[in-house]
Amino acid sequence: MSCVSETEQRQAVADVRAIILAAGQQAAIMRAVPGEHLYGTDESEFATIGTIPVECVPTPPDELAQKIDGTANVLPEADVQAKDHLTVGCLPYRVQTVREERWFGVVTHKVVSLVRFHGR
């Protein structure tokens, strides 16, 4: 038995969706084109597969020891995967991890950990 009703769960999902959309940010998603590439490198060819709304937050300097340059909150249905490339504004990132955030059993959004490409 859940501590919250289905109506409250739907409202939580709607509220988080509204927050992400209110940020007014978009990210282009690029995914590696299937085919041969060097093992363990990012030397693959990448193709843009679409754009998604995001709420992107740069990571404070005290957390950079974890090697994450930022996080993006995305809608639960967003098709984003580890190793994808995201461009938020004009900043290019590599997706390190994607994890679902749950609130009393319902997925409200996904949190994407980002590593910035420097020198691009």
C-alpha positions in Angstrom: 0.0 0.0 0.0 1.4 3.4 -1.0 1.5 6.3 1.4 0.2 8.6 -1.4 -2.7 8.3 -3.7 -2.5 7.9 -7.5 -3.9 11.4 -7.8 -1.0 12.7 -5.7 1.5 10.7 -7.7 0.2 12.1 -11.0 0.3 15.6 -9.5 4.0 15.1 -8.4 4.9 14.0 -12.0 3.0 17.0 -13.4 4.7 19.4 -11.0 8.2 18.2 -11.9 7.4 18.3 -15.6 6.3 21.9 -15.2 9.5 22.8 -13.4 11.7 21.2 -16.2 9.7 22.9 -18.9 9.7 26.3 -17.1 13.6 26.2 -17.2 13.2 26.9 -20.9 16.4 25.0 -21.8 16.8 22.5 -24.6 19.5 20.0 -25.2 20.4 18.3 -28.5 21.1 14.6 -28.1 23.7 13.0 -30.2 24.2 9.2 -30.3 27.0 7.1 -31.7 26.3 5.8 -35.2 26.5 2.0 -35.1 29.5 0.6 -36.7 33.2 -0.1 -36.1 35.1 2.2 -33.8 38.2 2.0 -31.6 37.6 0.2 -28.3 37.1 2.5 -25.3 37.3 5.8 -27.3 34.8 8.4 -28.2 36.0 8.4 -31.8 32.7 7.2 -33.2 30.7 9.3 -35.5 27.7 10.9 -33.7 24.4 11.8 -35.2 21.8 14.1 -33.7 18.7 12.1 -32.8 16.6 15.0 -31.4 16.2 17.6 -28.7 14.7 17.4 -25.3 13.7 19.9 -22.6 16.2 20.0 -19.7 16.8 21.8 -16.5 20.6 22.0 -16.4 22.6 22.8 -13.3 26.4 23.3 -13.4 28.1 21.5 -10.6 29.7 23.6 -7.8 33.5 23.4 -7.8 33.6 21.5 -4.5 31.9 18.6 -6.2 34.2 18.4 -9.2 36.4 15.8 -7.4 33.6 13.4 -8.4 34.4 14.2 -12.1 31.0 15.5 -12.9 30.6 19.0 -14.5 26.9 19.3 -14.2 23.5 17.6 -14.0 20.5 17.8 -16.1 16.9 17.0 -15.0 14.9 15.6 -17.9 11.4 14.2 -18.4 10.9 10.5 -17.6 10.2 9.6 -21.2 13.4 11.3 -22.5 15.5 8.9 -24.7 18.9 9.7 -23.3 21.5 7.1 -22.5 25.0 6.9 -21.0 27.7 7.8 -23.5 25.3 10.0 -25.5 26.5 13.6 -26.2 24.3 16.5 -25.1 24.7 20.1 -26.2 23.1 22.5 -23.7 23.2 26.0 -25.0 26.6 26.0 -26.6 28.2 23.7 -24.1 29.0 20.1 -25.2 28.8 17.3 -22.6 29.1 13.5 -22.5 26.4 11.7 -20.5 28.1 9.8 -17.7 25.0 8.3 -16.0 21.3 8.4 -16.2 19.2 7.5 -13.2 15.4 7.6 -12.6 14.2 9.6 -9.7 11.2 8.1 -7.9 8.7 9.6 -5.5 6.7 7.1 -3.6 6.9 4.6 -6.4 6.4 6.8 -9.4 9.2 8.0 -11.7 9.0 11.8 -11.7 12.1 12.5 -13.9 15.6 11.4 -14.8 18.8 12.9 -13.5 21.7 12.9 -16.0 25.3 13.3 -14.9 27.4 15.3 -17.4 31.1 15.6 -18.1 32.0 18.6 -20.2 34.1 18.3 -23.3 36.8 20.9 -23.1 38.5 22.3 -26.1 35.5 21.7 -28.5 
